[in-house]
Amino acid sequence: MRFAGDRSYAWQVQTAREIDDDAPVPAKLRFAIAHKRLLGLEYNARLRVVEPHDFGAMNGTSKVFVYQLLVDGAAGGDRAQGWRLLDVAKIGVCKVLEETFAGIRGDADQEHLRWDAVFARVE
């Protein structure tokens, strides 16, 4: 997979036509997980490209467990990559991208989280 070097990568690629850009974030998360689509999103005032893997509730809060591929302003791609647990309420802009990902990662260091409820999970 190729990423442009500038911070606006997620906003330069084609978004999925099957889901409206104005759809609520939870609907976009469910769609992206079901179709193994990358997400371009804004979180903590930074643009990110992520693979969404789990969406659910933890301690009464909606969360999404993602594998982050790219974050704007990160020096060196390796530090930008890795597993992240994001608070859904803190996601600003969220776009479902046309690009897909393979699905479940076999990473030995993938954390197993304790969810109160799982709404969607990559199969």
C-alpha positions in Angstrom: 0.0 0.0 0.0 1.3 3.4 -0.9 0.7 6.6 1.1 1.3 10.1 0.0 3.9 11.9 2.2 1.7 14.8 3.1 -0.8 15.2 5.9 -3.9 15.3 3.7 -3.6 11.7 2.3 -6.9 10.5 3.6 -8.7 13.5 2.0 -7.1 13.0 -1.4 -8.2 9.4 -2.0 -11.6 8.3 -3.2 -14.2 7.7 -0.5 -16.6 4.8 -0.6 -19.7 5.5 -2.7 -21.8 2.9 -0.8 -22.0 5.0 2.4 -22.9 8.7 2.6 -20.2 11.1 4.0 -22.9 12.5 6.2 -23.8 9.2 7.8 -23.2 9.0 11.6 -19.8 7.8 12.7 -21.1 4.5 14.2 -22.7 3.6 10.9 -19.4 4.4 9.1 -17.5 2.2 11.6 -19.9 -0.7 11.1 -19.7 -0.4 7.3 -15.9 -0.1 7.2 -15.5 -3.2 9.5 -18.0 -5.3 7.5 -16.3 -4.4 4.2 -12.7 -4.2 5.5 -12.3 -0.6 4.3 -9.7 1.8 5.6 -10.9 4.9 7.4 -9.5 8.4 7.2 -10.3 10.3 10.4 -9.5 13.2 12.6 -8.7 12.2 16.2 -7.1 14.5 18.8 -6.7 17.2 16.1 -4.5 14.9 13.9 -5.4 13.2 10.6 -5.0 9.4 10.6 -5.5 6.4 8.3 -6.5 3.3 10.2 -7.8 -0.2 9.8 -10.9 -0.6 12.0 -11.0 -4.0 13.7 -13.4 -3.9 16.7 -16.2 -1.5 17.5 -17.9 -1.8 20.9 -18.6 -0.5 24.4 -16.0 -0.5 27.2 -16.8 0.9 30.6 -19.9 2.6 29.3 -18.1 4.3 26.4 -18.2 3.6 22.7 -14.7 2.7 21.4 -13.1 1.5 18.2 -9.9 -0.6 18.2 -7.8 0.2 15.1 -4.5 -0.5 13.6 -3.1 2.9 12.7 -1.2 3.1 9.5 -0.5 6.8 9.2 -0.8 9.9 11.3 0.0 13.4 10.2 3.1 14.9 11.7 4.6 11.7 12.9 8.3 11.6 12.4 9.1 8.2 11.0 6.3 5.8 9.9 7.1 3.1 12.4 6.1 5.2 15.4 2.8 6.1 13.7 1.9 2.5 13.1 0.4 0.2 15.7 -2.7 -0.7 17.7 -4.8 2.2 19.1 -8.0 2.3 21.1 -10.0 5.4 20.1 -13.0 7.0 21.9 -15.7 7.3 19.3 -17.0 10.6 20.7 -13.6 12.2 20.0 -13.6 11.3 16.3 -14.0 14.4 14.3 -14.2 13.9 10.5 -14.5 10.3 9.5 -14.4 9.0 5.9 -14.7 5.5 4.7 -12.1 5.0 2.0 -12.2 2.9 -1.1 -9.0 1.1 -0.1 -9.4 -2.2 1.6 -7.3 -4.2 4.1 -6.7 -7.9 4.5 -8.7 -8.4 7.7 -7.5 -9.9 11.0 -3.8 -9.2 11.7 -1.7 -12.0 13.1 0.4 -9.6 15.2 1.8 -11.4 18.2 1.6 -8.1 20.2 -2.1 -7.5 19.3 -3.8 -6.7 22.5 -7.0 -8.6 23.5 -9.5 -6.2 25.0 -12.3 -6.9 27.4 -15.4 -5.4 25.8 -18.8 -4.9 27.6 -20.4 -5.4 24.2 -19.0 -5.8 20.6 -21.1 -4.1 17.9 -18.8 -5.1 14.9 -15.7 -7.1 14.5 -13.5 -7.9 11.5 -14.0 -11.5 10.5 
